[in-house]
Amino acid sequence: MILLFSVRLGWLPASGYVGPFDDLRGNLAAMIMPAFVLGNAIAAVLMRHTRSAMLQVLSADYVRTARAKGLSMPVVVLRHALRNALTPVITLGALEFGTLLSGAVLTEQVFTIPGFGKLIVDSVFNRDYSVVQGVVLVTATTYLVLNLLADLASFVVNPRLRA
């Protein structure tokens, strides 16, 4: 991506970070490639699982019953099918956050973006073990809290889990 969009086409900066309060347009230009690199693979996995869950739910009896009652397809999909199909997708999204964090280490190094990934790599190279422990602790706590929130969201979204 750097070779194509930065070197050959000159559309985006190859690396670096610009604060959003310094230059919003520069910040957006600098963040397009790293965000695409990080989100692309995770988006594909989430879309595949969402499609699979929706196909499974749309073949259920209660969806056929809702359609037979005269509800329109958008109402059936949004109010009945999507709520039940979102449970595995919410869980997977929380689990993929770990993949996002591990990918951020490499992505921040390549695009020279200051963040937790760059902080932990710099701390390892400088043998600053207290910073490494702090970053790992904050990252693990964030991961646990997001998984707890995903479980709570699944509980709220899916009425079958409340029984």
Phi and psi restraints in degrees (value plus and minus 20) as a CYANA .aco file:
   2 ILE   PHI     -84.0   -44.0
   2 ILE   PSI     -63.1   -23.1
   3 LEU   PHI     -82.4   -42.4
   3 LEU   PSI     -63.5   -23.5
   4 LEU   PHI     -95.5   -55.5
   4 LEU   PSI     -78.1   -38.1
   5 PHE   PHI    -100.3   -60.3
   5 PHE   PSI     -45.9    -5.9
   6 SER   PHI    -120.0   -80.0
   6 SER   PSI     -69.6   -29.6
   7 VAL   PHI    -100.0   -60.0
   7 VAL   PSI     -72.5   -32.5
   8 ARG   PHI     -98.2   -58.2
   8 ARG   PSI     -69.4   -29.4
   9 LEU   PHI    -110.1   -70.1
   9 LEU   PSI     -46.9    -6.9
  10 GLY   PHI      49.2    89.2
  10 GLY   PSI       4.1    44.1
  11 TRP   PHI    -100.5   -60.5
  11 TRP   PSI     -57.5   -17.5
  12 LEU   PHI    -146.2  -106.2
  12 LEU   PSI     134.3   174.3
  13 PRO   PHI     -89.3   -49.3
  13 PRO   PSI     124.9   164.9
  14 ALA   PHI     -91.3   -51.3
  14 ALA   PSI     -56.0   -16.0
  15 SER   PHI    -180.7  -140.7
  15 SER   PSI     159.1   199.1
  16 GLY   PHI      85.9   125.9
  16 GLY   PSI     147.3   187.3
  17 TYR   PHI    -154.7  -114.7
  17 TYR   PSI     115.5   155.5
  18 VAL   PHI    -143.7  -103.7
  18 VAL   PSI     107.9   147.9
  19 GLY   PHI     -84.8   -44.8
  19 GLY   PSI     127.2   167.2
  20 PRO   PHI     -87.4   -47.4
  20 PRO   PSI     -45.4    -5.4
  21 PHE   PHI    -104.6   -64.6
  21 PHE   PSI     -39.4     0.6
  22 ASP   PHI     -98.6   -58.6
  22 ASP   PSI     -71.4   -31.4
  23 ASP   PHI    -173.9  -133.9
  23 ASP   PSI      82.7   122.7
  24 LEU   PHI     -83.6   -43.6
  24 LEU   PSI     -63.7   -23.7
  25 ARG   PHI     -83.4   -43.4
  25 ARG   PSI     -62.6   -22.6
  26 GLY   PHI     -84.4   -44.4
  26 GLY   PSI     -57.0   -17.0
  27 ASN   PHI     -84.2   -44.2
  27 ASN   PSI     -65.7   -25.7
  28 LEU   PHI     -83.8   -43.8
  28 LEU   PSI     -60.7   -20.7
  29 ALA   PHI     -84.5   -44.5
  29 ALA   PSI     -58.8   -18.8
  30 ALA   PHI     -95.1   -55.1
  30 ALA   PSI     -41.9    -1.9
  31 MET   PHI    -116.6   -76.6
  31 MET   PSI     -29.0    11.0
  32 ILE   PHI     -82.6   -42.6
  32 ILE   PSI     -72.1   -32.1
  33 MET   PHI     -86.3   -46.3
  33 MET   PSI     -67.0   -27.0
  34 PRO   PHI     -81.9   -41.9
  34 PRO   PSI     -59.0   -19.0
  35 ALA   PHI     -85.6   -45.6
  35 ALA   PSI     -60.0   -20.0
  36 PHE   PHI     -86.1   -46.1
  36 PHE   PSI     -62.2   -22.2
  37 VAL   PHI     -82.9   -42.9
  37 VAL   PSI     -64.4   -24.4
  38 LEU   PHI     -91.5   -51.5
  38 LEU   PSI     -61.7   -21.7
  39 GLY   PHI    -105.7   -65.7
  39 GLY   PSI     -36.8     3.2
  40 ASN   PHI     -82.3   -42.3
  40 ASN   PSI     -73.2   -33.2
  41 ALA   PHI     -87.7   -47.7
  41 ALA   PSI     -59.5   -19.5
  42 ILE   PHI     -88.0   -48.0
  42 ILE   PSI     -58.1   -18.1
  43 ALA   PHI     -83.3   -43.3
  43 ALA   PSI     -59.0   -19.0
  44 ALA   PHI     -84.2   -44.2
  44 ALA   PSI     -62.8   -22.8
  45 VAL   PHI     -85.1   -45.1
  45 VAL   PSI     -64.4   -24.4
  46 LEU   PHI     -85.6   -45.6
  46 LEU   PSI     -59.7   -19.7
  47 MET   PHI     -85.1   -45.1
  47 MET   PSI     -61.0   -21.0
  48 ARG   PHI     -83.5   -43.5
  48 ARG   PSI     -63.2   -23.2
  49 HIS   PHI     -91.6   -51.6
  49 HIS   PSI     -54.6   -14.6
  50 THR   PHI     -84.2   -44.2
  50 THR   PSI     -64.1   -24.1
  51 ARG   PHI     -81.9   -41.9
  51 ARG   PSI     -65.5   -25.5
  52 SER   PHI     -82.3   -42.3
  52 SER   PSI     -63.7   -23.7
  53 ALA   PHI     -86.5   -46.5
  53 ALA   PSI     -60.2   -20.2
  54 MET   PHI     -85.9   -45.9
  54 MET   PSI     -61.3   -21.3
  55 LEU   PHI     -82.5   -42.5
  55 LEU   PSI     -58.4   -18.4
  56 GLN   PHI     -87.5   -47.5
  56 GLN   PSI     -63.2   -23.2
  57 VAL   PHI     -91.5   -51.5
  57 VAL   PSI     -57.4   -17.4
  58 LEU   PHI     -85.9   -45.9
  58 LEU   PSI     -38.0     2.0
  59 SER   PHI    -113.1   -73.1
  59 SER   PSI     -15.0    25.0
  60 ALA   PHI     -97.0   -57.0
  60 ALA   PSI     139.5   179.5
  61 ASP   PHI     -85.2   -45.2
  61 ASP   PSI     -59.4   -19.4
  62 TYR   PHI     -87.3   -47.3
  62 TYR   PSI     -46.3    -6.3
  63 VAL   PHI     -92.2   -52.2
  63 VAL   PSI     -62.0   -22.0
  64 ARG   PHI     -83.1   -43.1
  64 ARG   PSI     -58.4   -18.4
  65 THR   PHI     -85.2   -45.2
  65 THR   PSI     -62.1   -22.1
  66 ALA   PHI     -83.7   -43.7
  66 ALA   PSI     -60.3   -20.3
  67 ARG   PHI     -86.3   -46.3
  67 ARG   PSI     -58.9   -18.9
  68 ALA   PHI     -87.2   -47.2
  68 ALA   PSI     -47.8    -7.8
  69 LYS   PHI     -94.0   -54.0
  69 LYS   PSI     -29.5    10.5
  70 GLY   PHI      82.7   122.7
  70 GLY   PSI     -12.2    27.8
  71 LEU   PHI     -91.5   -51.5
  71 LEU   PSI     124.6   164.6
  72 SER   PHI     -92.4   -52.4
  72 SER   PSI     138.1   178.1
  73 MET   PHI     -81.4   -41.4
  73 MET   PSI     -61.9   -21.9
  74 PRO   PHI     -80.3   -40.3
  74 PRO   PSI     -57.5   -17.5
  75 VAL   PHI     -87.2   -47.2
  75 VAL   PSI     -62.5   -22.5
  76 VAL   PHI     -83.1   -43.1
  76 VAL   PSI     -64.4   -24.4
  77 VAL   PHI     -87.5   -47.5
  77 VAL   PSI     -67.1   -27.1
  78 LEU   PHI     -96.2   -56.2
  78 LEU   PSI     -60.3   -20.3
  79 ARG   PHI    -110.9   -70.9
  79 ARG   PSI     -49.1    -9.1
  80 HIS   PHI    -130.2   -90.2
  80 HIS   PSI     -73.7   -33.7
  81 ALA   PHI     -96.1   -56.1
  81 ALA   PSI     -65.3   -25.3
  82 LEU   PHI     -83.5   -43.5
  82 LEU   PSI     -56.9   -16.9
  83 ARG   PHI     -80.8   -40.8
  83 ARG   PSI     -61.2   -21.2
  84 ASN   PHI     -98.9   -58.9
  84 ASN   PSI     -47.8    -7.8
  85 ALA   PHI    -100.1   -60.1
  85 ALA   PSI     -39.7     0.3
  86 LEU   PHI     -95.0   -55.0
  86 LEU   PSI     -38.1     1.9
  87 THR   PHI     -77.6   -37.6
  87 THR   PSI     -73.7   -33.7
  88 PRO   PHI     -88.6   -48.6
  88 PRO   PSI     -48.2    -8.2
  89 VAL   PHI     -90.3   -50.3
  89 VAL   PSI     -59.7   -19.7
  90 ILE   PHI     -83.3   -43.3
  90 ILE   PSI     -65.0   -25.0
  91 THR   PHI     -82.9   -42.9
  91 THR   PSI     -64.5   -24.5
  92 LEU   PHI     -84.7   -44.7
  92 LEU   PSI     -58.7   -18.7
  93 GLY   PHI     -81.4   -41.4
  93 GLY   PSI     -59.9   -19.9
  94 ALA   PHI     -88.1   -48.1
  94 ALA   PSI     -58.6   -18.6
  95 LEU   PHI     -89.2   -49.2
  95 LEU   PSI     -54.3   -14.3
  96 GLU   PHI     -90.5   -50.5
  96 GLU   PSI     -33.5     6.5
  97 PHE   PHI     -80.5   -40.5
  97 PHE   PSI     -54.5   -14.5
  98 GLY   PHI     -82.7   -42.7
  98 GLY   PSI     -59.9   -19.9
  99 THR   PHI     -84.5   -44.5
  99 THR   PSI     -59.3   -19.3
 100 LEU   PHI     -82.9   -42.9
 100 LEU   PSI     -62.1   -22.1
 101 LEU   PHI     -86.5   -46.5
 101 LEU   PSI     -62.1   -22.1
 102 SER   PHI     -88.9   -48.9
 102 SER   PSI     -55.0   -15.0
 103 GLY   PHI     -91.2   -51.2
 103 GLY   PSI     -46.3    -6.3
 104 ALA   PHI     -86.9   -46.9
 104 ALA   PSI     -49.5    -9.5
 105 VAL   PHI     -81.0   -41.0
 105 VAL   PSI     -70.4   -30.4
 106 LEU   PHI     -90.6   -50.6
 106 LEU   PSI     -61.9   -21.9
 107 THR   PHI     -84.2   -44.2
 107 THR   PSI     -60.3   -20.3
 108 GLU   PHI     -87.5   -47.5
 108 GLU   PSI     -53.1   -13.1
 109 GLN   PHI     -88.7   -48.7
 109 GLN   PSI     -64.6   -24.6
 110 VAL   PHI     -86.9   -46.9
 110 VAL   PSI     -63.9   -23.9
 111 PHE   PHI    -114.1   -74.1
 111 PHE   PSI     -13.5    26.5
 112 THR   PHI      26.5    66.5
 112 THR   PSI      38.3    78.3
 113 ILE   PHI    -126.9   -86.9
 113 ILE   PSI     108.9   148.9
 114 PRO   PHI     -93.9   -53.9
 114 PRO   PSI     104.8   144.8
 115 GLY   PHI    -188.2  -148.2
 115 GLY   PSI    -189.4  -149.4
 116 PHE   PHI     -84.8   -44.8
 116 PHE   PSI     -57.6   -17.6
 117 GLY   PHI     -82.8   -42.8
 117 GLY   PSI     -67.5   -27.5
 118 LYS   PHI     -86.9   -46.9
 118 LYS   PSI     -57.2   -17.2
 119 LEU   PHI     -82.0   -42.0
 119 LEU   PSI     -63.8   -23.8
 120 ILE   PHI     -90.8   -50.8
 120 ILE   PSI     -56.9   -16.9
 121 VAL   PHI     -86.5   -46.5
 121 VAL   PSI     -65.5   -25.5
 122 ASP   PHI     -82.9   -42.9
 122 ASP   PSI     -57.7   -17.7
 123 SER   PHI     -88.5   -48.5
 123 SER   PSI     -57.0   -17.0
 124 VAL   PHI     -85.5   -45.5
 124 VAL   PSI     -64.8   -24.8
 125 PHE   PHI     -85.8   -45.8
 125 PHE   PSI     -52.0   -12.0
 126 ASN   PHI    -109.1   -69.1
 126 ASN   PSI     -19.4    20.6
 127 ARG   PHI      36.8    76.8
 127 ARG   PSI      20.5    60.5
 128 ASP   PHI    -117.3   -77.3
 128 ASP   PSI      61.9   101.9
 129 TYR   PHI     -89.7   -49.7
 129 TYR   PSI     -46.8    -6.8
 130 SER   PHI     -88.1   -48.1
 130 SER   PSI     -57.0   -17.0
 131 VAL   PHI     -88.5   -48.5
 131 VAL   PSI     -60.3   -20.3
 132 VAL   PHI     -79.9   -39.9
 132 VAL   PSI     -65.7   -25.7
 133 GLN   PHI     -83.3   -43.3
 133 GLN   PSI     -60.5   -20.5
 134 GLY   PHI     -84.3   -44.3
 134 GLY   PSI     -63.2   -23.2
 135 VAL   PHI     -85.8   -45.8
 135 VAL   PSI     -62.2   -22.2
 136 VAL   PHI     -84.3   -44.3
 136 VAL   PSI     -60.9   -20.9
 137 LEU   PHI     -83.8   -43.8
 137 LEU   PSI     -66.2   -26.2
 138 VAL   PHI     -85.1   -45.1
 138 VAL   PSI     -61.6   -21.6
 139 THR   PHI     -85.1   -45.1
 139 THR   PSI     -65.0   -25.0
 140 ALA   PHI     -85.2   -45.2
 140 ALA   PSI     -60.2   -20.2
 141 THR   PHI     -84.9   -44.9
 141 THR   PSI     -62.1   -22.1
 142 THR   PHI     -81.6   -41.6
 142 THR   PSI     -62.5   -22.5
 143 TYR   PHI     -82.5   -42.5
 143 TYR   PSI     -63.8   -23.8
 144 LEU   PHI     -85.4   -45.4
 144 LEU   PSI     -62.4   -22.4
 145 VAL   PHI     -84.8   -44.8
 145 VAL   PSI     -60.5   -20.5
 146 LEU   PHI     -85.5   -45.5
 146 LEU   PSI     -56.9   -16.9
 147 ASN   PHI     -88.1   -48.1
 147 ASN   PSI     -56.6   -16.6
 148 LEU   PHI     -84.1   -44.1
 148 LEU   PSI     -64.5   -24.5
 149 LEU   PHI     -83.4   -43.4
 149 LEU   PSI     -55.5   -15.5
 150 ALA   PHI     -85.8   -45.8
 150 ALA   PSI     -60.4   -20.4
 151 ASP   PHI     -84.6   -44.6
 151 ASP   PSI     -60.9   -20.9
 152 LEU   PHI     -86.3   -46.3
 152 LEU   PSI     -59.8   -19.8
 153 ALA   PHI     -85.2   -45.2
 153 ALA   PSI     -59.3   -19.3
 154 SER   PHI     -83.7   -43.7
 154 SER   PSI     -57.5   -17.5
 155 PHE   PHI     -84.4   -44.4
 155 PHE   PSI     -59.2   -19.2
 156 VAL   PHI     -93.8   -53.8
 156 VAL   PSI     -61.1   -21.1
 157 VAL   PHI     -93.5   -53.5
 157 VAL   PSI     -62.5   -22.5
 158 ASN   PHI    -118.8   -78.8
 158 ASN   PSI      93.3   133.3
 159 PRO   PHI     -88.2   -48.2
 159 PRO   PSI     -42.3    -2.3
 160 ARG   PHI     -87.6   -47.6
 160 ARG   PSI     -44.0    -4.0
 161 LEU   PHI     -98.4   -58.4
 161 LEU   PSI     -36.3     3.7
 162 ARG   PHI     -99.0   -59.0
 162 ARG   PSI     -39.2     0.8
